[in-house]
């Protein structure tokens, strides 16, 4: 508690977490070191009593970090379960503050997934961080190539 404010709980929604540790796991471990967070990697936890028509309200007013590994082909089946939950028509994230970590083994699909997730989370009641804080993959490579092309 700081300045009399109640600390909001942090949930990390991690669909289709892989058994072997990957790059996203390493980033999360480093970023969350010393921070109390509950990782939700079973998508059944998103639904109220297993009812896939009504999302649970336990995430309202919390801080949410969506950690989505897309792999090489840009598909994560658990991610689609998260989208279904967010689109259930109830304000399941009312008053929540959400951010995203989208990881892929290629430069494709990450922005599309982040856009889709941002719209769904916002419609479910979450406030979002204003813009990307980090975009890494091939940004430096693209920048250097653009510099070479403009100097020709």
Secondary structure, DSSP 8 states (H G I E B T S, - for coil): -BTTB----EEEE-TT--SS--HHHHHHHHHTTT--EEEE--GGGGEETTEEEEE-STTTTSEEEEEEE-TTTT--HHHHHHHHHHTSSS-TTTT-EEEEEEE-SSSSSHHHHHHHHHHHHHHTT-EE-SS-S---TTHHHHHHHHHHHHT-
